[in-house]
Amino acid sequence: MTTAPNASTAPTPGTGPNPGPAPITLAVHGDATIHHPAERGTVRVVVGFRGKDRQTIVRSTTVVHEQIVAAAKAHEQRGAATWWSADQVSFSSYQDYQKDVPVARFRAGASVEVKFRDFRALADWVLEIGGIDGVAVQVTWALTESRRVELERRARVDAVRDALTRATDYAASLDRPAPRLVAVYEPGLRPDVVASGGGSPMSARMMASPSGGDAAFELKPADIEVTASVTADFVV
């Protein structure tokens, strides 16, 4: 009788007469931050009055609002501003008290936003309208849309590279070979992990520099920060 030879079976990794080290999974995060000077400044002008005479309140708000809109149009026509909008108007009544006696009051408000590319013109205008009764001004800073998209792309690439660098350092400290990427997760997408607050913080400031002679604003917007963050799994 002839007996068939036994089929040979390849040893399972990590077993056999000379088993290698068991694979290790490295979970790391990667971060990147890119700074870039602000390219646009948006002036938000809020016009508001309140008082006991309805017609006076409405008229005062309308006159100042028209003045601000006319200036916004002029800045756009001269090229100092890229766009403007005036789409917020409000009017309401409320009850106030004078010596415990209810008194009817009225308030009206409107807002205008103007996005500037010319920061000198922005500063001059803020100084001009800041002294108008009933006007409140706020300035925010930003990048152009195309620049923001470009920097977000670069930040994502840098964040992945940072994760790879971390994994490589850990592997070297463990005398393991170069890490092999298994998965990359954006914030909030890693299974069973609750995302913490994130985003792309943007900050800037506007510094008043009162000196002798005519008042002037010294603009010093802080650089815009564009950030990216990932977590990644590697095997070594």
C-alpha distance (Angstrom), angle and dihedral (degrees) to the residues before:
residue distance angle dihedral
M1 . . .
T2 3.79 . .
T3 3.79 117.9 .
A4 3.81 119.5 -149.8
P5 3.81 113.8 -125.2
N6 3.80 117.4 -108.5
A7 3.83 113.8 -100.0
S8 3.81 112.5 -114.6
T9 3.80 118.7 -125.1
A10 3.82 123.5 -152.1
P11 3.80 111.5 -119.0
T12 3.78 117.4 -105.7
P13 3.82 113.0 -110.0
G14 3.76 109.4 -93.9
T15 3.83 92.5 25.1
G16 3.77 135.7 80.0
P17 3.75 130.4 65.1
N18 3.86 94.0 -44.8
P19 3.81 106.5 27.0
G20 3.82 116.3 -169.7
P21 3.78 123.4 -136.8
A22 3.77 115.7 -70.2
P23 3.82 114.5 -106.2
I24 3.78 116.4 -94.2
T25 3.79 124.0 -149.6
L26 3.79 116.1 -141.3
A27 3.81 117.0 -158.8
V28 3.80 110.6 -164.8
H29 3.77 139.2 161.7
G30 3.76 129.2 -134.3
D31 3.79 128.4 -155.2
A32 3.77 135.9 -174.0
T33 3.79 134.2 -177.2
I34 3.79 125.5 -171.9
H35 3.80 122.9 -170.1
H36 3.77 123.6 -153.7
P37 3.81 132.6 169.3
A38 3.79 115.5 -101.1
E39 3.80 113.3 -96.7
R40 3.80 101.4 -173.5
G41 3.78 134.7 36.9
T42 3.79 120.2 -161.4
V43 3.78 117.7 -156.2
R44 3.78 114.3 -156.1
V45 3.79 112.1 -162.4
V46 3.79 118.1 -167.3
V47 3.80 117.1 -166.6
G48 3.79 117.1 -164.1
F49 3.78 141.4 160.2
R50 3.77 134.1 175.7
G51 3.78 134.6 -172.5
K52 3.77 146.4 116.2
D53 3.82 99.1 -79.3
R54 3.80 111.6 76.1
Q55 3.79 97.7 -162.1
T56 3.80 93.4 48.5
I57 3.80 92.0 50.8
V58 3.79 93.6 49.0
R59 3.80 93.2 44.8
S60 3.81 93.8 48.6
T61 3.79 92.0 49.4
T62 3.80 92.7 46.8
V63 3.82 94.6 49.6
V64 3.80 94.7 50.4
H65 3.80 92.8 41.7
E66 3.81 91.2 53.7
Q67 3.80 89.6 49.4
I68 3.82 91.5 53.0
V69 3.82 92.6 46.0
A70 3.81 91.6 51.0
A71 3.80 90.0 52.8
A72 3.81 91.4 47.5
K73 3.80 91.0 53.7
A74 3.79 91.0 49.0
H75 3.82 92.6 51.6
E76 3.80 90.6 51.1
Q77 3.80 92.7 48.0
R78 3.81 91.4 50.8
G79 3.80 91.4 50.0
A80 3.80 95.8 -116.5
A81 3.81 90.0 113.1
T82 3.78 128.8 42.7
W83 3.82 97.3 -153.9
W84 3.77 144.4 -17.7
S85 3.79 136.1 -157.4
A86 3.79 136.9 -166.4
D87 3.78 108.7 -174.6
Q88 3.80 105.8 131.9
V89 3.82 120.8 87.2
S90 3.80 127.4 155.7
F91 3.78 138.6 177.7
S92 3.78 128.1 177.1
S93 3.76 144.1 153.5
Y94 3.76 127.6 -132.5
Q95 3.77 139.7 175.8
D96 3.76 122.6 -106.2
Y97 3.79 130.1 179.0
Q98 3.77 132.0 -128.7
K99 3.78 112.9 -172.6
D100 3.81 89.2 -20.0
V101 3.80 91.1 -52.4
P102 3.83 115.0 123.4
V103 3.80 113.8 -121.7
A104 3.81 126.7 -172.7
R105 3.79 114.4 -122.4
F106 3.79 133.8 -178.2
R107 3.79 134.8 -151.4
A108 3.78 132.6 -171.8
G109 3.77 131.0 -173.9
A110 3.78 142.8 176.1
S111 3.78 135.0 177.1
V112 3.79 137.4 -149.4
E113 3.80 128.3 -167.6
V114 3.79 124.2 -160.3
K115 3.81 123.7 -176.5
F116 3.80 112.9 -150.3
R117 3.78 131.3 -160.3
D118 3.82 90.6 179.8
F119 3.81 106.8 70.5
R120 3.79 93.7 -173.1
A121 3.80 90.5 57.5
L122 3.80 89.0 45.8
A123 3.80 92.5 54.3
D124 3.79 93.4 46.5
W125 3.79 92.2 50.3
V126 3.80 94.0 47.5
L127 3.79 89.0 52.2
E128 3.81 90.5 48.4
I129 3.79 98.3 50.1
G130 3.79 97.4 33.5
G131 3.80 90.8 82.4
I132 3.80 95.8 51.6
D133 3.79 112.8 112.0
G134 3.79 112.6 -109.6
V135 3.82 95.4 19.9
A136 3.81 127.2 120.4
V137 3.81 120.3 -176.2
Q138 3.80 132.4 -159.6
V139 3.81 128.0 178.0
T140 3.81 125.8 -156.8
W141 3.79 127.5 -177.6
A142 3.78 131.9 -141.2
L143 3.78 147.6 156.9
T144 3.77 126.2 -105.6
E145 3.80 112.9 -92.5
S146 3.80 94.0 -111.6
R147 3.81 91.8 49.7
R148 3.79 92.4 48.4
V149 3.82 92.0 51.9
E150 3.81 90.7 48.0
L151 3.81 93.3 50.5
E152 3.80 93.8 44.6
R153 3.81 88.9 55.1
R154 3.80 91.6 49.9
A155 3.80 91.5 47.3
R156 3.80 92.4 53.0
V157 3.81 91.1 51.9
D158 3.80 91.4 47.5
A159 3.81 91.7 49.1
V160 3.81 91.8 55.4
R161 3.80 90.3 47.3
D162 3.79 89.6 51.5
A163 3.81 90.2 52.8
L164 3.81 90.6 50.3
T165 3.80 91.1 49.9
R166 3.79 91.2 52.2
A167 3.80 92.3 48.5
T168 3.81 91.2 48.3
D169 3.80 91.0 51.8
Y170 3.79 92.1 50.4
A171 3.80 92.1 47.1
A172 3.80 91.5 51.0
S173 3.80 91.7 50.2
L174 3.81 88.6 54.0
D175 3.82 93.8 46.6
R176 3.78 89.8 -116.0
P177 3.80 129.0 141.5
A178 3.78 124.5 -100.9
P179 3.80 110.6 -56.1
R180 3.79 120.8 -104.7
L181 3.79 116.3 -140.5
V182 3.80 115.6 -122.6
A183 3.82 104.8 169.2
V184 3.80 142.9 -8.9
Y185 3.81 122.8 -153.6
E186 3.77 131.8 -166.8
P187 3.82 117.1 -141.7
G188 3.78 111.0 -67.1
L189 3.81 95.6 13.9
R190 3.81 100.2 87.8
P191 3.81 107.2 105.1
D192 3.81 117.0 -104.6
V193 3.80 93.8 5.4
V194 3.79 123.3 113.5
A195 3.79 111.4 -138.1
S196 3.76 118.9 -122.9
G197 3.77 122.7 -140.8
G198 3.76 114.5 -67.8
G199 3.74 142.7 146.5
S200 3.73 138.4 126.3
P201 3.78 108.4 -59.2
M202 3.76 116.1 -149.2
S203 3.75 122.3 -168.3
A204 3.76 138.1 171.1
R205 3.74 139.4 155.2
M206 3.77 139.4 -144.6
M207 3.79 115.1 -145.5
A208 3.78 122.9 -156.8
S209 3.77 112.5 -144.2
P210 3.80 109.6 -169.7
S211 3.77 111.7 -168.2
G212 3.74 138.8 153.8
G213 3.78 117.4 -57.5
D214 3.78 121.6 12.7
A215 3.79 115.4 9.6
A216 3.78 115.9 -112.1
F217 3.77 140.0 177.6
E218 3.77 120.8 -122.4
L219 3.78 105.1 -150.2
K220 3.78 116.7 -149.9
P221 3.81 108.5 161.9
A222 3.78 111.6 -171.1
D223 3.78 114.3 -120.8
I224 3.77 115.5 -87.6
E225 3.80 113.1 -110.1
V226 3.79 119.4 -141.8
T227 3.79 113.5 -172.4
A228 3.79 138.6 -175.3
S229 3.79 131.3 -172.8
V230 3.80 134.0 -172.4
T231 3.77 139.9 168.2
A232 3.79 120.7 -143.9
D233 3.80 140.0 -172.2
F234 3.80 121.2 -139.8
V235 3.79 131.7 179.7
V236 3.81 122.9 -143.7
